[in-house]
Amino acid sequence: MTSSGSMKILMIGGTGPSGVPIVRRLVEHGHAVTILHRGTHERPETPADLEHIHADPYDEQSLAAALGDVQWDVIVAMYGRLRMVANVTKGRCRHFVSVGGVPAYRGWTDASLHDPPGLPVPIREDAPLIDDPANDEKGYRIVRTEVAVFDAHPHAAHFRYPYLYGPYQPAPREWSVVRRIVDGRRRIVVADEGLTLHHHCYTENCAAAVVLGIEHPERSAGTIFNVGDEEVLTVRQVVQLCARELGAELEIVSMPYDLAVPAWPLLAQPLPTHRVLDLTRVHTQLGHRDVVPARQAVRQTARWLAEHPAALGGIEEQVLTDPFDYAAEDALMDSWLSARASVDVPDFAVPPRWGLAYTGPDGRPRTHAGFAE
């Protein structure tokens, strides 16, 4: 197997948010792709002549029977019980590529594990991982799974995903904005001005990164990569981009985090601290760059969700834990705005400003009328 030419590739999964564009890209590049999945989700975007194997990648016997004694150039594990998949596929391929998650990092799920609370920005690729299940059991299991992958396939390439966004995302962050717009809402609550940075990745962007890892084993073998959009948008920017795409005027009502209860699903974490990933390896080793800029990707996602709305009260909304309780939201916003209006800001003897360190609005006057170019 080389980094060029057609390869025989087995995709375990391939019908999820990033699986669909990964399969499409591999087929466009001339590879012979087979997808193995349970048959629950057949996507219209999947190439019609693709070979399907229907088996359960959560069941060891089902998976082993489906694989038989066939050998593959590459096996890509995106679905199922990854530890078991890695073990069952041992010796069946020349290159193993898998997908996991960024909660492997210590503090990703619970920023209070750092003192003071909050992850480093960005969190380095070699930052400490969860090593105690008492701190974060799910994160600990993710770390143990990564170890199992490389025990079975020492030259594997593994990709840590953050939250994804785009078509078919089962936890569509942007739906919390889009549904409110579709429902005719004209204001929305954000926490702390919506300035939290939370790294996400558009499905087309992470797909492009994974395909590079598949096609270039000489660069990806034995490495764990973080993936994410090159630009990390604030929550406020996400809200504004969704509204702009759908032609809506949406007033942003900012509240302190502890009061901004309706905004918690947009943050998807128990603190309004930043979550930003170091992407050095995927950029330098694989040469990856976003194929869709984040601002454009958010707008495309908002449009897709408006045209493919989630079922009201359905699984997506249950996963988001967003009740869309507009009566409660209005009562909260009205109370907050009333409380703010009742606060009298006293006159300061010397008004606080923004500092004199640079020539900002409070900088000293010019000593010369003009300046040299």
C-alpha positions as CSV (number, residue, x, y, z in Angstrom):
1,M,0.0,0.0,0.0
2,T,1.3,3.5,-0.9
3,S,0.0,7.0,-0.2
4,S,-1.2,7.1,-3.9
5,G,-3.3,4.9,-6.0
6,S,-6.4,3.0,-5.3
7,M,-6.8,1.2,-2.0
8,K,-9.3,-1.3,-0.7
9,I,-10.9,0.3,2.3
10,L,-13.4,-0.9,4.8
11,M,-15.4,1.8,6.6
12,I,-17.0,0.6,9.9
13,G,-19.8,3.1,10.1
14,G,-19.8,5.6,7.2
15,T,-23.4,6.8,7.5
16,G,-23.0,9.3,10.3
17,P,-22.2,13.1,10.2
18,S,-18.6,12.8,9.1
19,G,-18.8,9.3,7.7
20,V,-20.9,10.4,4.7
21,P,-18.4,13.0,3.5
22,I,-15.4,10.7,4.2
23,V,-16.9,7.9,2.1
24,R,-17.8,10.4,-0.7
25,R,-14.2,11.8,-0.7
26,L,-12.6,8.3,-0.8
27,V,-14.8,7.2,-3.7
28,E,-14.1,10.5,-5.6
29,H,-10.4,9.7,-5.1
30,G,-10.8,6.3,-6.8
31,H,-10.6,4.0,-3.8
32,A,-12.7,0.8,-3.5
33,V,-14.8,1.4,-0.4
34,T,-17.0,-1.0,1.5
35,I,-19.1,0.2,4.4
36,L,-20.1,-2.0,7.3
37,H,-23.0,-0.8,9.4
38,R,-26.3,-2.1,10.9
39,G,-28.4,-0.8,8.0
40,T,-30.3,1.5,10.3
41,H,-29.3,4.7,8.5
42,E,-29.1,4.6,4.7
43,R,-28.2,8.0,3.4
44,P,-29.1,9.4,0.0
45,E,-25.7,10.9,-0.3
46,T,-24.0,7.5,-0.2
47,P,-22.8,6.5,-3.7
48,A,-25.4,4.1,-5.1
49,D,-22.9,1.4,-6.2
50,L,-21.1,1.1,-2.9
51,E,-20.9,-2.3,-1.3
52,H,-22.6,-2.6,2.1
53,I,-22.0,-5.2,4.8
54,H,-24.8,-5.3,7.3
55,A,-23.5,-6.4,10.7
56,D,-23.4,-5.1,14.3
57,P,-20.1,-3.5,15.2
58,Y,-21.2,-3.6,18.9
59,D,-21.3,-7.4,18.8
60,E,-17.9,-9.3,18.5
61,Q,-19.4,-12.4,16.9
62,S,-21.4,-10.5,14.4
63,L,-18.4,-8.4,13.4
64,A,-16.0,-11.3,13.1
65,A,-18.4,-13.3,11.0
66,A,-19.0,-10.4,8.7
67,L,-15.3,-9.8,8.2
68,G,-14.4,-13.4,7.4
69,D,-10.9,-13.8,6.2
70,V,-10.9,-10.8,3.9
71,Q,-7.8,-8.5,4.0
72,W,-8.0,-4.8,3.6
73,D,-5.5,-2.0,2.8
74,V,-7.2,0.2,5.4
75,I,-9.9,-0.3,8.0
76,V,-11.5,2.9,9.3
77,A,-13.4,2.5,12.6
78,M,-15.9,5.2,13.2
79,Y,-18.8,3.2,14.8
80,G,-19.3,0.5,17.3
81,R,-17.3,-0.6,20.4
82,L,-13.9,0.7,19.4
83,R,-11.8,-1.5,21.7
84,M,-13.5,-4.6,20.4
85,V,-13.3,-3.5,16.8
86,A,-9.6,-2.8,17.1
87,N,-9.1,-6.3,18.6
88,V,-11.2,-8.1,16.0
89,T,-9.5,-6.4,13.1
90,K,-6.0,-7.1,14.3
91,G,-4.0,-8.6,11.4
92,R,-6.8,-7.9,8.9
93,C,-5.4,-4.6,7.5
94,R,-2.2,-2.8,6.7
95,H,-3.4,0.5,8.2
96,F,-5.9,1.1,10.9
97,V,-7.6,4.5,11.4
98,S,-10.0,5.3,14.2
99,V,-12.1,8.1,15.6
100,G,-12.5,9.0,19.2
101,G,-13.2,12.1,21.3
102,V,-11.5,15.1,23.0
103,P,-12.9,14.3,26.5
104,A,-9.8,12.2,26.9
105,Y,-8.2,15.5,28.1
106,R,-8.2,16.2,31.8
107,G,-10.7,19.0,32.5
108,W,-12.4,18.9,29.1
109,T,-15.7,17.8,30.6
110,D,-15.0,19.3,34.1
111,A,-12.9,22.5,33.9
112,S,-12.8,22.6,37.8
113,L,-10.2,19.8,37.6
114,H,-7.8,22.6,36.9
115,D,-6.9,25.2,39.6
116,P,-8.1,27.8,39.1
117,P,-10.9,26.3,37.0
118,G,-10.4,26.4,33.2
119,L,-8.5,24.6,30.5
120,P,-5.3,26.1,29.1
121,V,-6.0,27.9,25.8
122,P,-5.3,26.2,23.6
123,I,-5.0,22.8,25.3
124,R,-1.8,21.3,24.1
125,E,-1.8,18.0,22.2
126,D,0.4,16.4,24.9
127,A,-1.7,17.8,27.8
128,P,-2.5,15.5,30.7
129,L,-5.3,12.9,30.0
130,I,-7.9,11.6,32.4
131,D,-6.1,9.0,34.6
132,D,-8.7,8.6,37.4
133,P,-12.2,7.4,36.7
134,A,-13.4,9.2,39.8
135,N,-12.6,12.5,38.0
136,D,-14.4,11.6,34.8
137,E,-15.5,8.1,34.1
138,K,-16.4,8.6,30.4
139,G,-13.1,10.5,29.7
140,Y,-11.2,7.7,31.5
141,R,-12.8,5.1,29.3
142,I,-12.0,7.1,26.2
143,V,-8.3,7.1,27.2
144,R,-8.3,3.4,27.9
145,T,-9.8,2.8,24.5
146,E,-7.0,4.8,22.8
147,V,-4.5,2.6,24.6
148,A,-6.3,-0.5,23.4
149,V,-6.3,0.8,19.8
150,F,-2.5,1.2,19.8
151,D,-2.0,-2.1,21.6
152,A,-3.8,-3.9,18.8
153,H,-2.5,-1.6,16.0
154,P,0.8,0.1,17.0
155,H,0.9,2.0,13.7
156,A,-2.7,3.2,13.8
157,A,-3.8,6.8,13.2
158,H,-6.4,8.1,15.7
159,F,-8.4,11.3,15.5
160,R,-9.9,13.0,18.5
161,Y,-13.2,14.7,17.5
162,P,-14.7,17.7,19.3
163,Y,-18.4,18.3,18.9
164,L,-19.3,18.2,15.2
165,Y,-21.8,20.3,13.3
166,G,-23.4,19.9,9.9
167,P,-26.0,17.5,8.3
168,Y,-27.2,14.5,10.4
169,Q,-25.5,15.7,13.6
170,P,-27.5,13.9,16.4
171,A,-26.7,16.7,18.9
172,P,-27.2,19.8,16.6
173,R,-26.0,22.8,18.7
174,E,-27.3,25.3,16.1
175,W,-30.8,23.9,16.4
176,S,-31.1,25.8,19.7
177,V,-30.9,28.9,17.6
178,V,-32.6,27.8,14.4
179,R,-35.7,26.5,16.0
180,R,-36.2,29.7,17.9
181,I,-35.9,31.6,14.7
182,V,-38.3,29.3,12.9
183,D,-40.7,29.6,15.9
184,G,-40.7,33.4,15.4
185,R,-38.6,34.2,18.5
186,R,-37.0,37.6,18.3
187,R,-34.6,37.4,21.3
188,I,-32.4,34.8,22.8
189,V,-30.5,34.4,26.0
190,V,-26.7,34.0,26.0
191,A,-24.3,33.7,29.0
192,D,-21.6,36.3,29.7
193,E,-22.1,38.1,26.4
194,G,-21.8,34.8,24.5
195,L,-18.0,35.2,24.5
196,T,-17.2,31.5,25.4
197,L,-14.9,29.8,22.8
198,H,-15.9,26.2,22.3
199,H,-14.0,24.3,19.6
200,H,-16.3,22.6,17.1
201,C,-15.6,21.0,13.7
202,Y,-17.7,21.1,10.6
203,T,-18.3,17.6,9.2
204,E,-16.6,18.4,5.9
205,N,-13.5,19.7,7.6
206,C,-13.0,16.7,9.9
207,A,-13.7,14.4,6.9
208,A,-10.9,16.0,4.9
209,A,-8.5,15.5,7.8
210,V,-9.4,11.9,8.3
211,V,-9.0,11.2,4.6
212,L,-5.5,12.6,4.7
213,G,-4.8,10.2,7.5
214,I,-6.2,7.3,5.5
215,E,-4.3,8.1,2.3
216,H,-1.0,9.0,3.9
217,P,0.0,6.3,6.4
218,E,3.6,7.4,6.2
219,R,2.6,10.6,7.8
220,S,-0.2,9.4,10.1
221,A,1.0,6.1,11.5
222,G,1.4,5.9,15.3
223,T,-0.1,9.4,15.9
224,I,-3.1,10.8,17.7
225,F,-4.5,14.0,16.0
226,N,-6.9,16.6,17.3
227,V,-9.3,18.0,14.7
228,G,-11.3,21.2,14.7
229,D,-12.1,24.2,12.7
230,E,-9.2,26.6,12.1
231,E,-11.3,29.5,13.5
232,V,-13.0,29.0,16.8
233,L,-16.2,31.0,17.0
234,T,-17.8,32.5,20.1
235,V,-21.3,31.4,21.0
236,R,-22.4,34.9,20.2
237,Q,-20.9,34.7,16.7
238,V,-22.7,31.3,16.1
239,V,-26.0,32.9,17.1
240,Q,-25.4,35.9,14.8
241,L,-24.4,33.8,11.8
242,C,-27.4,31.6,12.1
243,A,-29.7,34.6,12.3
244,R,-28.0,36.3,9.4
245,E,-28.3,33.2,7.2
246,L,-32.1,32.9,8.0
247,G,-32.7,36.6,7.5
248,A,-33.8,37.0,11.2
249,E,-33.4,39.9,13.6
250,L,-32.5,38.3,16.9
251,E,-31.9,40.4,20.0
252,I,-29.2,38.9,22.2
253,V,-29.9,39.2,25.9
254,S,-26.8,38.6,27.9
255,M,-26.9,37.4,31.5
256,P,-24.4,36.0,34.0
257,Y,-23.9,32.3,33.5
258,D,-25.6,31.2,36.6
259,L,-28.8,33.0,35.6
260,A,-28.6,32.3,31.8
261,V,-30.3,28.9,32.2
262,P,-31.8,28.8,28.7
263,A,-28.3,29.3,27.2
264,W,-26.7,26.3,28.9
265,P,-27.5,23.9,26.0
266,L,-25.5,26.2,23.7
267,L,-22.5,25.9,26.0
268,A,-22.8,22.2,26.6
269,Q,-20.6,22.3,29.8
270,P,-21.1,23.2,33.4
271,L,-18.8,26.3,33.3
272,P,-18.5,29.1,30.7
273,T,-14.8,28.5,30.3
274,H,-13.1,28.1,26.9
275,R,-12.4,24.8,25.2
276,V,-9.8,25.4,22.4
277,L,-7.7,22.6,20.8
278,D,-4.1,22.7,19.6
279,L,-4.2,21.5,16.0
280,T,-0.5,21.5,15.2
281,R,-0.1,17.8,14.2
282,V,-3.0,17.7,11.8
283,H,-1.7,20.9,10.1
284,T,2.0,20.1,10.0
285,Q,2.1,16.3,9.6
286,L,-1.0,15.9,7.4
287,G,-1.1,19.4,5.8
288,H,-4.8,19.7,6.6
289,R,-6.6,23.0,6.2
290,D,-10.3,23.7,6.4
291,V,-12.2,23.0,3.2
292,V,-15.1,25.2,4.4
293,P,-14.4,28.3,6.6
294,A,-16.1,28.1,10.0
295,R,-18.3,31.1,9.4
296,Q,-19.6,29.7,6.1
297,A,-20.0,26.3,7.6
298,V,-22.2,27.6,10.5
299,R,-24.5,29.4,7.9
300,Q,-24.7,26.3,5.8
301,T,-25.6,24.2,8.9
302,A,-28.3,26.7,9.9
303,R,-29.8,26.5,6.4
304,W,-29.7,22.7,6.4
305,L,-31.4,22.6,9.8
306,A,-34.1,25.0,8.7
307,E,-34.8,22.8,5.7
308,H,-34.5,19.5,7.7
309,P,-35.9,20.4,11.1
310,A,-35.5,18.1,14.0
311,A,-38.7,16.5,15.4
312,L,-40.2,18.6,18.1
313,G,-39.4,16.8,21.4
314,G,-37.5,14.2,19.5
315,I,-34.2,12.6,20.2
316,E,-32.1,15.6,19.0
317,E,-33.9,17.9,21.4
318,Q,-33.6,15.4,24.2
319,V,-29.9,15.1,23.6
320,L,-29.5,18.9,23.6
321,T,-31.6,19.1,26.8
322,D,-33.2,22.3,25.5
323,P,-36.8,22.5,26.5
324,F,-37.6,25.5,24.3
325,D,-39.8,26.8,27.2
326,Y,-40.5,30.3,25.8
327,A,-42.8,31.4,28.6
328,A,-40.1,30.7,31.2
329,E,-37.5,32.4,28.9
330,D,-39.6,35.5,28.6
331,A,-40.2,35.7,32.3
332,L,-36.5,35.4,33.0
333,M,-35.5,38.0,30.4
334,D,-38.1,40.4,31.6
335,S,-37.0,40.1,35.2
336,W,-33.4,40.5,34.2
337,L,-33.9,43.5,32.1
338,S,-36.0,45.1,34.8
339,A,-33.4,44.4,37.4
340,R,-30.7,45.9,35.2
341,A,-32.8,49.0,34.6
342,S,-33.2,49.5,38.3
343,V,-29.4,49.7,38.9
344,D,-28.0,53.3,39.2
345,V,-24.4,53.5,38.2
346,P,-22.8,56.0,40.6
347,D,-20.6,58.9,39.4
348,F,-17.0,58.1,39.9
349,A,-14.6,60.9,41.0
350,V,-12.2,59.6,38.3
351,P,-14.0,57.6,35.7
352,P,-12.5,54.1,35.1
353,R,-11.3,53.7,31.5
354,W,-9.4,51.1,29.5
355,G,-5.8,52.0,30.4
356,L,-3.0,54.0,28.9
357,A,-0.5,51.3,28.0
358,Y,-1.1,51.7,24.3
359,T,-2.5,54.6,22.3
360,G,-6.1,53.6,22.7
361,P,-9.0,55.9,23.3
362,D,-7.3,57.2,26.5
363,G,-3.8,57.6,25.0
364,R,-1.9,60.8,25.5
365,P,-2.2,63.5,22.8
366,R,0.1,63.5,19.8
367,T,3.3,65.5,20.1
368,H,3.2,66.1,16.3
369,A,0.3,66.8,14.1
370,G,1.4,64.3,11.5
371,F,3.4,61.0,11.4
372,A,5.8,59.3,9.1
373,E,4.5,56.6,6.8
